[in-house]
Amino acid sequence: QPSNFAIAADALWVGSNTTSGQDVYRIDPATNTSTTVHVGHDSPSGIIVSADAVWTANGDDTVTRVDQSTKAVVATVKVGSKPAQGAAAPNGTIWIPNFNDNTISVIDPKVNAVASTVKTGKGPFVVRAGFGDMWVGSYKARDLWRIRP
């Protein structure tokens, strides 16, 4: 079952939010064909596209990095509980909201590890970059946080 998706320079990447699904899909808009990429973790959704990678927030409290050109899994990073829809920050880090922990895991893509953890409102669900800052919507608190990376 398709879930979140993101648009890269040459393709659309679609996640799978089924509990038994461990694949994401790269769709070529020129040919309407798809390539299945096995990430090896349940419910890969929350797709983020960065300069050279696609990141998936997974149902087992991890984030997987997939190389856009080779379509190979490069790394898996342990994050907080119930990661959701993150974003790439202006400085290149990857911000992942952890819904159950009320935190953001900030991943440094140079080392494929969590570099810092940012406390947020209750139930952070979506992160977006804009105006040089990161914007975090807190689902449970019904508020919006503006954080400077």
Secondary structure, 3 states (H helix, E strand, C coil): CEEEEEECCCCEEEEECCCCCCEEEEEECCCCEEEEEECCCCCCEEEEECCCEEEEECCCCEEEEEECCCCCEEEEEECCCCECECEECCCCCEEEEECCCCEEEEEECCCCEEEEEEECCCCEEEEEEECCEEEEEECCCCEEEEECC
